[in-house]
């Protein structure tokens, strides 16, 4: 229950921020164009708090924090005097109306840049994109990707961390192949063609990496002894710190997992260890003990070291952070447009769409990780809102922009009848889309 409330709270904060900034874009440009703004509302429904500014605008915070709106003077709807007509939205030129409407999505892109700029200024923990385990028979293995290799670029675009890799892979959903540039542990760099024809990526159950059959690098636990318990079978057998166990009773052991299982299978039995000591192999007899029904030796082992610079902080100064914010926002815009295009062409299915529940879960998860992760999530949501609002669907900003473009070409506005019919169709499309995303969300919760 606590997690649910946390997710709901994070969702409200995220949606409130991006929608308020979107509406502020409309508001600010409307004021610059001389349009009288009657109401600026954060949220819908009954106002909980409201006040009137010196500009005559009523500012309010409403009961339902799932959006907001800006109400502008319309001389064809509102009762106005002759001298007030000039402040009506409809009385403005096509260019001015276009600017007011497009300002909302533009504000979302500016918000994304600001959020990412702040994220990069604070600094974000990151991992070098070094490949960990590669599953046998997987897409990654068939392509020739190997453990310990660092991914330096995907499709000629440099990548710094796993977030860059993930974004590049998501952009390739529905494509036939992609090209990885990797640097192997011996320093040799080479290009690897990764076929995506058999790639079945389910974002609800796995990461992009796991779906390709590889994982983030994690230092392996070695079979080299780092600790010996007192009065244990290991101390009685004269094992030493630094000894590496490479086999037990004739069975070779390549890693600690295998060694642990071999030991566990020998409770209260005599065994023969093959170890490596000072570069030489030796055999040592040992009497295994028993602990909770499993074989017991009484040793602790060590991890292999992290590669140099594997864990780092992605942090920049003000100027470089701003450039990074612009670049990442542009990448998010391209990613969102690409996903919409593939949705239309059928390269990806509608089952990949998430609705309010999925967004709330994402908001809660990112907020729980810390501020920098939440800022990254805010940027993604803000860009998505901006791009979606530019779609030429009546009821969205993009639909209004389409009508203004037609008006500019024809020299007269689209008829009220056609606009009304278009808005009804647009509303049907949006309601259908919402229903599909809610269905997907509920299905994910059930599964």
Secondary structure, 3 states (H helix, E strand, C coil): CHHHHHHHHHHHHHHHHHHHHHHHHHHHHHHHCCCCEEEEEEEEEEEEEEEECCCCCEEEEEEEEEEEEEEECCCCCCCCCHHHHHHCHHHCCHHHHHHHHHHHHHHHHHHHHHHHHHHHHHCEEEECCEEEEECCCCHHHHHCCCCCCEEEEECCEECCCHHHHHHHHHHCCCCCEEEEEEECCCCCEEEEEEECCCCCCCCCCCCHHHHHCEEECCCCEEEEEEEECCCCHHHHCCCCCCCEEEEECCEECCCHHHHHHHHHCCCCCEEEEEEEECCEEEEEEEECEEECCEEECCEEEEECCCCCCCEEEECCCHHHHHHHHHHHHHHHHHHHHHHHHHHHHCCCCHHHCCCHHHHHHHHHHHHHHCHHHHHHHHHHHHHHHHHHHCCCCCCCHHHHHHHHHHHHHHCCCCCHHHHHHHHHHHHHHHHHHHHHHHHHHHHHHHC
